[in-house]
Amino acid sequence: MGFLLYLIVGGIIGWLAGLILGRDVPGGVIGNIILGIIGAWLGGELFGDFGPTLASIAIIPALIGAIIVVFVVALIMKAVRKK
């Protein structure tokens, strides 16, 4: 049950990051989950674990990390589309 909750929280964080930036996450729901989990890991490594947690994910650093990851992925996708 914990793993499923982890995936759901990762997907919501990825979705929120895309919503905040106003960019579509490539891959839809799966992309949201993947980028949300990567962003949660990155945010935890960069900013530590502070704020509220859900499914052992610190929400604030995870959201900041996911915003960074979505921004970088959007830049890469934009550069690839120009070619």
C-alpha positions in Angstrom: 0.0 0.0 0.0 2.9 2.4 0.7 4.4 2.0 -2.8 1.0 2.8 -4.4 0.7 5.9 -2.2 4.2 6.9 -3.1 3.3 6.7 -6.8 0.1 8.7 -6.3 1.9 11.4 -4.4 4.7 11.5 -7.0 2.1 11.9 -9.8 0.3 14.7 -8.0 3.6 16.5 -7.4 4.6 16.1 -11.0 1.1 17.4 -12.1 1.3 20.4 -9.8 4.8 21.3 -11.0 3.6 21.2 -14.6 0.5 23.3 -13.7 2.6 25.9 -11.8 5.0 26.2 -14.8 2.2 26.1 -17.3 3.8 23.4 -19.3 2.7 19.9 -20.3 4.7 17.1 -18.9 5.6 14.6 -21.7 4.1 11.2 -21.2 0.9 12.2 -19.5 0.2 10.4 -16.2 3.2 8.2 -16.4 5.4 11.3 -17.1 3.9 13.1 -14.1 4.6 10.1 -11.8 8.2 9.8 -13.1 9.1 13.5 -13.0 7.3 13.9 -9.6 9.4 11.1 -8.1 12.6 12.4 -9.6 11.7 15.9 -8.5 11.0 14.6 -5.0 14.4 12.9 -4.9 16.2 16.0 -6.2 14.3 18.3 -3.8 15.2 16.1 -0.9 18.8 16.0 -1.9 19.1 19.8 -2.4 16.8 21.1 0.3 16.5 18.3 2.9 13.3 17.1 4.5 11.2 20.0 5.9 7.6 20.8 5.9 4.7 18.3 5.8 5.3 14.8 4.6 3.1 12.3 2.9 4.1 8.8 1.9 7.6 9.6 3.3 7.9 12.5 0.7 8.5 16.0 2.1 6.0 18.0 0.0 7.7 21.4 -0.2 11.2 20.2 -1.3 9.6 17.7 -3.6 7.5 20.3 -5.3 10.5 22.6 -5.7 12.6 19.8 -7.1 9.8 18.7 -9.5 9.4 22.3 -10.7 13.1 22.3 -11.5 12.9 18.9 -13.3 9.8 19.8 -15.3 11.5 23.1 -16.3 14.6 21.3 -17.5 12.7 18.6 -19.3 10.5 21.3 -21.0 13.6 23.1 -22.2 15.1 19.9 -23.6 11.9 19.0 -25.3 11.7 22.5 -26.9 15.2 22.2 -28.2 14.5 18.7 -29.6 11.4 20.0 -31.4 13.3 22.8 -33.1 15.6 20.4 -34.9 
